[in-house]
Amino acid sequence: MNLGLTGKVAVITGGSEGIGKGIALRLSDEGAKIAICARRDEILQQAARELREKGDNDVLAISADVTELETLERFIARTIEQLGKIDILVNNAGRSAGGDFETLTDEDWYDDLDLKLMGAVRCARLVIPHMKCVGGGRIINVTHPGGKQPGAGSYPTSVSRAAGIAMTKALSKELLPHNILVNTVCLTSIKSAQGERSWKAKGAPATLNEYWAERGKEHPLGRLGEPSEAGDLVAFLVSERASFITGTAINLDGGLSNVV
């Protein structure tokens, strides 16, 4: 299936590893030019080298923090300067955080909302004018099923992700006249860089693959999802094949959650 992404320019935050890199690799495979950002430049540049080795598409990697507007402005300006336009934005930067309500401080709440909600707000605000200039675009907000079905101790992530889902719906309505489609992928149980760091901290099981396999035993499908599977869904949603889909929240959780 030709997804029609050849020559499109995709901006992906948190694109240096895990799910973000999986999305970048998949969009690159479809012929898109890629601009990725993350905070840790060494890991970011390694991801850029991997992307370049897989194909001849243009790849731009700029260190930026979605909580710092100045660095995002520089990232977007460099993307326009070197790649000429922006067709796709994937707001992927984030992390999982959970705790008991009474133990969380104001700072815990502010930090989470700043990263997950306001990070997406800042990026969208910067790229929308450029999408309007090219006659349309696609925005994907990576969120979590917990934003629809919050559980005990799921703060502050479930609240910030619920806000991201609401933002997706409202923004999709506002941007319809400009042919900018906005959707959210609510994902969990995907092999991630955060999960890998958790394995390293625990020191057991002995290998990362054993760790993934052990975690997968508790999942309805008996395994965790691959970053490439997140990339497959995002690639479809930003393609011409999904030109009638906007304002939608799609679970990518292997059937784990009890909410549609």
LINMOQUI-V172215 format. One record per residue. N is the residue number from 1. PHI is phi in radians with two decimals (* if undefined). Layout:
BEGIN
n=[N/N]
phi=[PHI/PHI]
END
This chain:
BEGIN
n=[1/2/3/4/5/6/7/8/9/10/11/12/13/14/15/16/17/18/19/20/21/22/23/24/25/26/27/28/29/30/31/32/33/34/35/36/37/38/39/40/41/42/43/44/45/46/47/48/49/50/51/52/53/54/55/56/57/58/59/60/61/62/63/64/65/66/67/68/69/70/71/72/73/74/75/76/77/78/79/80/81/82/83/84/85/86/87/88/89/90/91/92/93/94/95/96/97/98/99/100/101/102/103/104/105/106/107/108/109/110/111/112/113/114/115/116/117/118/119/120/121/122/123/124/125/126/127/128/129/130/131/132/133/134/135/136/137/138/139/140/141/142/143/144/145/146/147/148/149/150/151/152/153/154/155/156/157/158/159/160/161/162/163/164/165/166/167/168/169/170/171/172/173/174/175/176/177/178/179/180/181/182/183/184/185/186/187/188/189/190/191/192/193/194/195/196/197/198/199/200/201/202/203/204/205/206/207/208/209/210/211/212/213/214/215/216/217/218/219/220/221/222/223/224/225/226/227/228/229/230/231/232/233/234/235/236/237/238/239/240/241/242/243/244/245/246/247/248/249/250/251/252/253/254/255/256/257/258/259/260]
phi=[*/-1.45/-1.50/1.22/-1.75/-1.03/1.51/-1.24/-1.94/-1.98/-1.76/-2.27/-1.52/1.04/-1.66/-1.50/-2.80/0.98/-1.11/-1.07/-1.18/-1.06/-1.17/-1.06/-1.10/-1.19/-1.15/-1.12/-1.02/-1.50/1.72/-1.35/-1.48/-2.04/-2.16/-2.06/-2.38/-2.91/-1.39/-1.59/-1.15/-1.07/-1.18/-1.07/-1.20/-1.12/-1.09/-1.11/-1.10/-1.12/-1.11/-1.18/-1.18/-1.41/-2.88/-1.80/-1.29/-1.16/-2.30/-2.09/-2.23/-2.21/-1.15/-2.75/-2.10/-1.17/-1.55/-2.11/-1.00/-1.03/-1.22/-1.18/-1.05/-1.13/-1.07/-1.16/-1.08/-1.14/-1.09/-1.13/-1.10/-1.66/-1.90/1.59/-2.95/-2.42/-1.87/-2.37/-2.19/-2.03/-1.46/-1.90/-1.02/2.91/-2.69/-1.54/-2.55/-2.59/-2.95/-1.22/-0.96/-1.28/-1.62/-1.38/-1.64/-0.98/-1.10/-1.03/-1.16/-1.07/-1.08/-1.18/-1.15/-1.12/-1.27/-1.52/-1.52/-1.19/-1.04/-1.17/-1.07/-1.07/-1.14/-1.08/-1.06/-1.35/-1.62/-0.97/-1.02/-1.25/-1.17/-1.06/-1.13/-1.77/1.52/2.61/3.10/-2.35/-2.15/-2.07/-1.76/-1.45/-2.21/-2.60/-1.02/-1.08/-1.20/-1.70/-2.35/-1.23/-1.95/-1.05/1.28/-1.61/-1.31/-1.57/-1.03/-1.08/-1.32/-1.16/-1.28/-1.08/-1.11/-1.12/-1.16/-1.12/-1.05/-1.01/-1.13/-1.10/-1.17/-1.09/-1.18/-1.20/-1.68/-0.94/-1.11/-1.82/1.03/-1.87/-1.69/-2.24/-2.38/-2.22/-1.81/-1.66/-2.05/-2.79/1.09/-1.81/-1.03/-2.34/-1.16/-1.13/-1.12/-1.12/-1.16/-1.12/-1.08/-1.09/-1.19/-1.41/1.35/-2.69/-1.06/-1.13/-2.09/-1.11/-1.08/-1.14/-1.10/-1.06/-1.10/-1.12/-1.15/-1.17/-1.06/-1.54/-1.65/-0.94/-1.55/1.36/-2.78/-1.61/-1.39/-1.65/-0.95/-1.11/-1.26/-1.12/-1.07/-1.07/-1.17/-1.10/-1.01/-1.15/-1.12/-1.59/-1.60/-1.18/-1.19/-1.98/-1.29/-1.98/-2.04/-2.69/1.27/-1.90/-1.98/-1.88/-1.33/-2.20/-2.45/1.08/1.47/-1.20/-1.40/-1.83/-2.34/-1.50]
END
